Amino acid sequence: MQRQKTAHDRIREALLSCRVCDLQPVCLPWEMEVEERKLLDRIVEHPRPLQKGEYLYRAGDPLLGIYAVRSGLFKNHQPDGSARDRVVGFGLPGELLGVDGIYSQRHGSAAVALMESAVCVLPYTELAALLGRSERLRDQILRLASRGAGPVIGAAARNGSSEWRVAAFLLDLALRNHAHGGSRSRFAFPIPEQDVANHLQLAPQEAERIFAYFQGNGLIARDKNDLCVLDEKRLGRIAGAD
């Protein structure tokens, strides 16, 4: 008969899982003291990966936890009174999801997996208790919560040209991916063009045209689930980054 796992066994497995993860600073900030790391380690959960189309949470759901994206890609969208929800952002490995629900204790947006994706869960009740006990942990979580799509996309997209919006969006993803330990020239991109159009407030046909133009002129290459930035300098000039 298989021995039932003890609490010590579960903690050890969670710690081992974090140690071999490329995103150690997300779930287990190693610059903290050993005892503080142990406190956080005890609450981190590792649920099964979500498949494409599965929801991590939906708008209006009660806040149960904060989620660190371990692999894959998530789309955040929220109701805006129209037939299609508004795409408000994308969650990359190394970023946190669910922080929008902290104030109201309910999620203001939904998070859906765009490919097979895994998260580490920080149960909110336990996390809130730890934040009150550890200033370093509180600072780490606040720093992680501040990561995500920069204001270059949200505020300026209303006024920039169509080409500017798409170029800035792609560079933003590349730089965020690189900041979390990935490549800045190749990254997961299972994002439908209609979702890009929705996020950047473009007509779907306009987004399709710009992607075709960028690919045809050697700025990017794209297959089903990945995107390669072939000419970052030219893409940066379009985005006004130079």
C-alpha positions in Angstrom: 0.0 0.0 0.0 1.3 3.4 -0.9 2.3 5.6 2.0 0.1 8.7 2.5 2.0 11.9 1.9 2.7 13.9 5.0 2.7 17.7 5.2 6.5 17.5 5.2 6.5 15.5 2.0 4.2 18.0 0.2 6.4 21.0 1.3 9.5 19.2 0.1 7.9 18.5 -3.3 6.8 22.1 -3.6 10.3 23.3 -2.7 11.9 20.9 -5.2 9.5 22.0 -7.9 10.4 25.7 -7.3 14.1 24.9 -7.2 14.1 23.5 -10.7 11.8 26.2 -12.1 13.3 28.9 -14.3 11.1 31.4 -12.6 12.3 31.0 -9.1 12.0 34.7 -8.2 8.3 34.7 -9.0 7.1 32.0 -6.5 10.0 31.9 -4.2 12.1 35.2 -3.9 15.5 33.9 -3.1 16.9 37.2 -1.8 14.7 36.8 1.2 15.8 35.2 4.5 15.6 31.4 4.7 12.7 31.5 7.2 10.7 33.9 5.1 11.2 31.7 2.0 10.0 28.7 4.0 6.8 30.6 5.0 6.0 31.4 1.4 7.0 27.9 0.2 4.4 26.4 2.5 1.5 28.1 0.8 2.6 27.8 -2.9 0.4 25.4 -4.8 1.1 23.8 -8.2 -2.1 22.8 -9.9 -2.3 20.8 -13.1 -1.6 22.8 -16.3 -4.5 24.4 -18.1 -5.3 23.5 -21.7 -5.9 26.0 -24.4 -9.3 27.7 -23.8 -9.5 26.9 -20.1 -10.2 29.7 -17.7 -8.0 30.4 -14.7 -10.8 32.7 -13.4 -13.6 34.7 -14.9 -14.7 38.3 -14.3 -16.8 38.5 -11.1 -15.3 35.4 -9.6 -14.2 35.8 -5.9 -10.5 36.3 -5.4 -9.1 33.0 -4.2 -5.4 33.5 -5.1 -2.7 35.4 -7.0 -1.3 33.4 -9.9 2.3 33.4 -11.1 2.5 32.3 -14.7 5.0 29.5 -15.0 4.7 28.7 -18.6 2.4 29.4 -21.6 0.4 32.5 -22.2 -2.9 34.0 -20.8 -5.3 36.5 -22.2 -7.0 39.0 -19.9 -10.4 40.3 -21.1 -13.3 42.1 -19.4 -16.9 42.9 -20.3 -17.3 46.3 -21.8 -21.0 46.3 -22.7 -20.5 45.2 -26.3 -20.8 41.8 -28.0 -17.1 41.1 -27.6 -15.2 41.6 -24.4 -12.3 44.0 -24.3 -8.8 42.5 -24.4 -6.9 44.3 -21.6 -3.6 42.4 -21.7 -1.6 39.2 -21.8 0.1 37.3 -19.0 3.6 36.0 -19.8 5.8 33.6 -17.8 7.2 35.4 -14.9 4.2 37.7 -14.4 1.4 37.7 -11.9 -2.3 37.4 -12.7 -5.3 38.2 -10.4 -4.0 41.3 -8.7 -6.9 43.2 -10.2 -9.2 41.5 -7.7 -7.4 42.6 -4.5 -9.4 45.8 -3.9 -12.9 44.4 -4.5 -12.0 40.8 -3.6 -13.5 39.9 -7.0 -11.8 39.6 -10.3 -12.5 42.5 -12.7 -11.3 40.6 -15.7 -11.0 37.0 -16.9 -7.8 35.0 -17.6 -8.0 32.3 -20.3 -5.1 30.1 -21.5 -4.1 30.7 -25.1 -2.0 27.5 -25.1 -1.1 24.8 -22.5 -0.1 27.0 -19.6 0.9 26.4 -16.0 0.7 28.6 -12.9 1.8 28.6 -9.3 -1.0 29.7 -7.0 -0.5 31.9 -3.9 -3.7 31.5 -2.0 -4.8 35.0 -1.1 -5.9 34.5 2.5 -2.6 32.9 3.4 -0.6 35.3 1.3 -2.2 38.4 2.9 -1.3 37.0 6.3 2.4 36.5 5.2 2.5 40.0 3.7 1.7 41.4 7.1 4.6 39.6 8.7 7.3 40.2 6.1 8.3 43.5 4.7 10.7 41.9 2.2 8.0 39.6 0.9 5.5 42.4 0.6 8.0 44.4 -1.4 8.7 41.4 -3.7 5.0 40.8 -4.4 4.4 44.5 -5.1 7.3 44.5 -7.5 6.0 41.5 -9.3 2.5 42.9 -9.4 3.8 46.0 -11.1 5.1 43.9 -14.0 3.0 43.6 -17.2 2.0 45.6 -20.2 3.6 49.0 -20.0 1.6 52.3 -20.4 3.1 52.5 -24.0 0.3 50.2 -25.1 -2.6 51.3 -23.0 -2.5 55.1 -23.1 -0.7 56.0 -26.3 -2.4 53.3 -28.5 -5.4 55.6 -28.8 -3.4 58.2 -30.7 -0.6 56.3 -32.5 -0.8 55.0 -36.0 -1.8 51.5 -36.7 1.7 50.4 -37.6 3.0 52.1 -34.5 0.6 50.3 -32.2 1.4 46.8 -33.6 5.2 47.5 -33.6 5.1 48.8 -30.0 3.0 45.8 -28.9 5.4 43.3 -30.4 8.4 45.0 -28.9 6.7 45.2 -25.6 6.1 41.5 -25.6 9.7 40.8 -26.7 11.2 43.0 -24.0 8.9 41.5 -21.3 9.8 38.0 -22.3 13.5 38.9 -22.2 13.1 40.5 -18.8 11.7 37.2 -17.4 14.6 35.2 -18.7 13.4 34.4 -22.2 14.5 35.4 -25.7 13.7 38.9 -27.0 13.9 37.6 -30.6 11.6 34.5 -30.4 8.7 34.0 -28.0 5.3 32.2 -27.8 2.6 34.0 -29.8 -0.5 31.9 -30.1 -2.5 35.2 -30.1 -5.2 35.5 -32.8 -4.9 38.6 -34.8 -8.5 39.6 -33.8 -7.4 39.7 -30.2 -4.4 41.9 -31.1 -6.8 44.2 -33.0 -9.2 44.3 -30.0 -6.4 45.1 -27.6 -4.9 47.8 -29.8 -8.3 49.2 -30.8 -7.9 48.4 -34.5 -10.2 46.9 -37.1 -9.4 43.2 -37.6 -8.6 43.7 -41.2 -6.1 46.4 -40.3 -4.3 44.2 -37.9 -4.1 41.4 -40.6 -2.7 43.9 -43.1 0.0 45.1 -40.8 1.1 41.6 -39.8 1.3 40.7 -43.5 3.3 43.9 -44.2 5.7 43.2 -41.3 6.3 39.6 -42.4 6.5 40.5 -46.1 9.2 43.1 -45.4 11.3 40.9 -43.2 10.6 42.5 -39.8 9.0 39.4 -38.2 8.3 35.8 -39.0 5.4 33.9 -37.5 4.2 30.3 -37.3 1.2 28.8 -35.5 2.5 29.4 -31.9 5.7 31.5 -32.1 6.8 34.9 -33.4 10.4 35.8 -34.4 11.6 39.4 -34.4 13.9 39.5 -37.4 14.7 43.2 -37.5 14.3 44.8 -34.1 15.9 48.1 -35.2 13.4 48.7 -38.0 10.6 47.6 -35.8 11.9 50.0 -33.1 12.0 52.9 -35.6 8.3 52.3 -36.5 7.5 52.2 -32.7 9.5 55.3 -32.1 11.9 53.5 -29.8 15.1 54.7 -31.5 
